[in-house]
Amino acid sequence: TTTTTTTTTTTITTTTTLPEEISCIAFGDPHVVSFDQARRIKELGMLTHVEMWEHSWKTPSVYWRDFYESGSFWLVSSAQIKIQVLYGPPGGWIRDVVVGGSFLQGHLFRVTVEGLDVHMSWDGEPVLQNFPDDFSDGQGLIEARFIENDLYQDVEKLSGRRHWRLRTKMRSLELTLPSAVRMTINIGKGWSGENFLDVFLTMRKQEDGQDGHCGRGEGDNNVDWLRWRVDPLESLVSPPALLLETGRTMGTNASDATNETNVTADYCMEGAKEEFAEPCEHVLNQTGNAIPMLFLDACKMDVCMGGPAMLSHIATVAYQAYFKVAAASAGVALCAFPPSHNHPYMWDPTCYMGGLGCLADGKNIEC
């Protein structure tokens, strides 16, 4: 007699769901697109052309907020990730960005602009002193590239203007950090040629939450702006250094900050900014995509405060916002691929017939 024993093996597959990827943008003097507002921009990018325009014109004011205050504030504050910014006058142009927290294992990366100078450091040691340039710590904590922002030149060409700015370069810093944190920092020039910074941030929602001027990312659009002023004892830079920097900016807020043309934020907000509506609309509406037009009021304010040089700068920020926040989700929704197709394509409103990478789905030039 033969006995046969059959063994059944059960395989259990476990699927790990990653936390939501959230984005935040701080730009200009300054305006902040919170995590919640960036999520709305992402959802807007998934609409059809007509739906996008209808929705954006019905709710034009929910996609960014102004903050006219000087001093050091937390852009992001969580148990793991700390991003500190210094808003300087007039208004609050970003002058300093410091990234730290336990996700960097106690290390600090810092970008500071003062006048025409740009300083970047890793744990206080100068890095990225050439242009273009790159930097890595060798331990996988930071990969940084200091490069030309090609989008700035594209905006100038789209605008149809042919002048010396086509020969200028906007410099941008691309950072890849642990915990799926990615940052882009633009170095811009304002009314007097002095530098300022724009910050684009993408990260995963933190298990224990996050807060700061980027908000909580919980859908409530609630930001307690003044609460997030940096306490010197909690600063990523030394308390004496923070007090010195804050002293340079405090007492010069939006109401009394002036530039070389004696333009104040109050003067612009009271109506003077409206004279810049037409040039701002022209430079933002080059592709017919509605998302850059969400930045129309920000453009009017910054051009009023910062001069004509801000036209192309804010337009570049607006298009960067689209590409960093909405382009990928728009590609999923609008490219003509089968639903099961897992593709990395995006929806690019600047595409044209014959353009490199355009018409990827064989049906839509913008795909």
C-alpha positions in Angstrom: 0.0 0.0 0.0 1.4 3.4 -1.0 0.4 6.6 0.9 0.7 9.9 -0.9 0.9 13.1 1.1 0.1 16.4 -0.6 1.4 19.7 0.8 -0.4 22.9 -0.2 1.6 26.1 -0.1 -0.2 29.4 0.3 1.5 32.5 -0.9 0.4 35.8 0.7 1.1 39.0 -1.2 1.4 42.1 0.8 0.9 45.5 -0.9 2.4 48.6 0.7 0.6 51.8 -0.1 2.9 54.8 -0.1 1.8 58.0 1.6 0.4 60.7 -0.6 2.9 62.8 -2.5 2.2 66.5 -1.6 3.7 69.7 -3.0 4.2 73.3 -1.9 5.5 76.4 -3.6 6.7 79.7 -2.0 7.6 82.4 -4.5 7.7 86.1 -5.1 7.2 88.6 -2.3 6.0 86.0 -1.1 3.1 84.0 -2.2 2.6 80.4 -0.9 0.8 77.5 -2.6 0.1 75.2 0.3 -0.1 71.5 0.2 -3.9 71.7 0.0 -3.8 74.3 -2.8 -1.3 72.3 -4.8 -3.5 69.3 -4.6 -6.3 71.5 -6.1 -3.9 72.5 -8.9 -3.2 68.8 -9.5 -6.9 68.0 -9.7 -7.4 71.0 -12.1 -4.7 69.7 -14.4 -6.8 66.5 -14.9 -9.7 68.4 -16.4 -10.4 68.9 -20.1 -9.4 72.3 -21.6 -12.9 73.7 -21.3 -13.5 72.4 -17.8 -10.2 73.7 -16.6 -10.9 77.3 -17.8 -14.4 77.2 -16.4 -13.2 76.0 -13.0 -10.2 78.3 -12.8 -12.2 81.4 -13.5 -14.9 80.5 -11.0 -12.4 80.0 -8.2 -9.4 82.1 -9.0 -8.4 82.9 -5.4 -8.0 79.5 -3.8 -4.7 78.5 -5.3 -2.2 80.6 -3.4 -2.0 83.0 -0.4 0.0 86.2 0.2 2.1 86.8 3.3 3.5 90.2 3.7 5.7 89.8 6.8 9.4 89.8 7.3 11.4 87.4 9.5 12.2 83.7 9.8 9.4 81.2 9.6 8.9 77.4 9.2 7.9 76.5 5.7 7.6 72.9 6.8 7.8 71.6 10.4 7.5 67.9 11.1 9.2 65.4 13.4 11.6 64.4 10.6 11.7 67.3 8.1 12.5 71.0 8.9 12.6 73.7 6.3 13.2 77.2 7.5 12.9 80.4 5.4 13.8 84.0 5.9 11.4 86.5 4.4 13.1 89.9 3.8 11.7 93.3 2.7 10.2 94.8 0.7 7.1 92.6 1.2 8.9 89.4 2.1 11.1 88.1 -0.8 12.7 84.9 0.4 16.4 85.5 1.2 17.4 82.3 3.0 16.4 78.6 2.9 17.7 76.1 5.5 16.9 72.4 5.3 17.5 70.1 8.2 15.9 67.6 10.6 16.5 64.0 11.5 15.8 62.9 7.9 19.2 64.5 7.1 20.8 62.8 10.1 21.6 66.1 11.7 23.2 67.7 8.6 22.1 71.1 7.3 21.9 72.4 3.7 21.5 76.2 3.3 21.0 78.7 0.5 21.4 82.4 1.3 21.2 85.4 -1.0 22.5 88.8 0.1 22.5 91.5 -2.6 24.0 90.0 -5.7 25.7 87.2 -3.8 24.5 83.6 -3.5 26.0 81.3 -0.8 25.3 77.6 -0.5 26.6 75.4 2.3 26.5 71.8 3.7 27.1 71.8 7.4 28.6 75.3 7.1 31.1 74.4 4.4 30.7 76.2 1.1 29.5 74.0 -1.8 28.3 74.6 -5.4 30.6 77.6 -5.9 30.7 77.3 -9.6 28.0 77.5 -12.3 26.9 75.0 -13.4 28.0 72.7 -10.6 26.9 69.6 -8.7 27.4 68.3 -5.2 26.9 65.0 -3.3 27.8 64.2 0.3 28.9 60.7 -0.8 26.5 59.0 1.7 23.2 59.3 -0.3 21.8 62.2 1.9 22.0 64.9 -0.8 22.3 65.1 -4.5 22.4 68.7 -5.7 22.7 70.2 -9.2 23.2 74.0 -9.9 21.9 74.4 -13.4 20.3 76.8 -15.9 16.5 76.9 -15.9 15.7 76.4 -19.6 12.0 77.2 -18.9 12.9 80.8 -18.4 14.3 81.1 -21.9 11.2 79.3 -23.3 9.0 81.8 -21.6 10.9 84.7 -23.1 10.7 83.2 -26.6 6.9 82.4 -26.2 6.3 86.0 -25.1 7.6 87.2 -28.5 9.9 89.8 -26.9 13.4 90.1 -28.4 15.7 91.9 -26.0 18.7 91.4 -23.8 16.8 89.1 -21.4 17.0 86.3 -24.0 20.7 86.3 -23.2 20.3 86.1 -19.4 20.0 82.9 -17.4 17.8 82.0 -14.5 19.8 79.7 -12.2 18.0 76.9 -10.4 19.1 74.4 -7.8 17.7 70.8 -8.0 17.9 68.8 -4.7 17.2 65.1 -4.2 17.0 64.3 -0.5 16.1 61.2 1.7 12.5 60.2 2.3 11.5 61.1 -1.2 12.0 64.8 -0.6 12.7 66.8 -3.8 13.3 70.6 -4.0 13.9 73.1 -6.7 15.2 76.5 -5.6 15.2 79.4 -8.2 17.6 82.3 -7.8 15.8 85.3 -9.1 16.6 89.0 -9.5 14.3 91.8 -8.3 13.8 95.5 -8.9 17.4 96.5 -7.9 19.2 93.4 -9.2 19.3 91.9 -5.8 18.7 88.2 -5.6 15.8 86.4 -4.0 14.6 82.7 -3.9 11.6 80.6 -5.0 11.1 77.2 -3.4 9.3 74.2 -4.9 8.9 71.2 -2.6 7.6 67.7 -3.1 7.5 65.2 -0.3 5.4 62.3 1.1 2.8 63.1 3.8 4.4 62.4 7.1 2.9 59.7 9.4 2.9 62.1 12.3 1.8 65.0 10.2 3.4 68.2 9.0 2.6 71.9 9.4 4.1 75.4 8.8 3.5 77.8 6.0 2.9 74.9 3.6 0.0 73.9 5.8 -1.0 70.5 7.1 -2.1 68.9 3.8 -5.3 67.7 5.4 -7.7 69.5 3.1 -8.8 72.2 5.5 -6.7 75.0 3.8 -5.9 76.2 7.3 -2.6 78.0 7.8 -1.8 79.9 11.0 0.8 82.2 9.5 2.2 84.1 12.5 2.3 81.0 14.7 5.1 79.6 12.6 7.7 82.3 13.3 10.9 80.5 14.2 11.8 80.6 17.9 15.6 81.4 18.1 16.0 78.4 20.5 14.5 76.1 17.8 16.2 77.5 14.8 18.2 75.4 12.4 20.9 78.1 12.5 22.5 79.4 15.7 20.3 81.7 17.9 22.7 84.6 17.5 22.8 84.2 13.7 19.0 84.0 13.6 18.6 87.1 15.7 21.1 89.0 13.5 19.3 88.0 10.3 15.9 88.7 11.8 17.0 92.1 12.9 17.9 93.0 9.4 14.3 92.4 8.3 12.1 93.1 11.3 10.5 96.5 11.4 10.4 96.8 7.6 7.1 95.2 6.7 4.8 95.5 3.6 3.3 98.8 4.7 6.6 100.7 5.0 9.0 98.8 2.9 10.1 100.7 -0.2 12.2 100.0 -3.2 14.2 102.4 -5.3 11.1 103.7 -7.0 9.3 104.2 -3.7 6.6 101.6 -4.5 5.0 100.1 -1.4 2.9 97.0 -1.1 -0.1 99.1 0.1 0.2 101.3 -3.0 0.1 98.2 -5.3 -2.7 96.5 -3.4 -4.8 99.7 -3.5 -5.0 99.4 -7.2 -1.7 100.4 -8.9 -1.0 96.7 -9.7 -3.9 96.7 -12.2 -1.9 98.6 -14.8 0.2 95.4 -15.1 -2.8 93.2 -15.8 -2.4 93.2 -19.6 1.3 92.3 -19.8 0.9 89.7 -17.1 -2.0 88.1 -18.9 -0.1 88.1 -22.1 3.0 86.4 -20.7 1.0 83.8 -18.7 -1.5 82.9 -21.5 1.0 81.8 -24.2 -0.1 78.2 -24.3 -3.8 78.4 -23.6 -3.4 76.3 -20.5 -5.4 77.7 -17.6 -3.1 76.8 -14.7 -0.4 79.6 -15.3 -3.3 82.1 -15.4 -4.0 81.2 -11.7 -0.9 83.2 -11.0 -2.3 86.4 -12.6 -2.8 88.4 -9.4 0.6 87.3 -8.1 2.2 88.5 -11.3 0.5 91.9 -11.1 1.6 92.4 -7.5 5.2 91.3 -8.1 5.6 93.3 -11.3 4.2 96.3 -9.4 6.6 95.8 -6.5 9.6 94.3 -8.4 9.5 95.9 -11.9 9.2 94.6 -15.4 11.9 92.0 -14.8 9.4 90.1 -12.8 7.1 89.4 -15.8 9.2 86.5 -17.2 10.2 85.4 -13.7 6.6 84.9 -12.4 5.6 83.3 -15.8 8.5 80.8 -15.3 7.3 80.0 -11.8 3.7 79.5 -13.1 4.8 77.1 -15.7 7.1 75.3 -13.3 4.2 75.0 -10.9 2.2 73.3 -13.7 5.0 70.9 -14.7 5.9 70.0 -11.1 2.4 69.6 -9.7 -0.1 68.9 -12.5 1.6 67.6 -15.7 2.0 64.0 -14.6 -1.6 63.6 -13.4 -2.8 65.4 -16.5 -0.9 62.9 -18.6 -2.7 60.0 -16.9 -6.1 61.6 -17.4 -5.7 63.0 -20.9 -3.2 60.9 -22.8 -5.0 58.3 -25.0 -3.4 55.1 -23.4 -5.4 52.1 -22.2 -6.5 52.4 -18.6 -4.2 49.6 -17.5 -1.2 51.2 -19.2 1.4 52.3 -16.6 3.2 55.1 -18.3 5.4 57.9 -17.2 4.1 60.5 -19.7 2.9 64.0 -18.9 0.6 66.5 -20.6 2.8 69.3 -21.9 0.8 72.4 -23.3 4.1 73.8 -24.8 4.3 70.8 -27.2 4.2 71.3 -30.9 4.0 69.0 -33.9 7.5 67.5 -34.4 8.6 68.5 -30.9 10.9 66.0 -29.2 8.8 63.6 -27.1 5.5 65.1 -28.2 2.6 63.0 -29.6 3.7 60.1 -27.5 0.3 58.4 -27.6 -0.1 58.9 -31.3 -3.2 61.1 -30.9 -2.5 64.1 -28.8 0.4 66.5 -29.6 0.5 67.6 -25.9 1.1 64.0 -24.7 
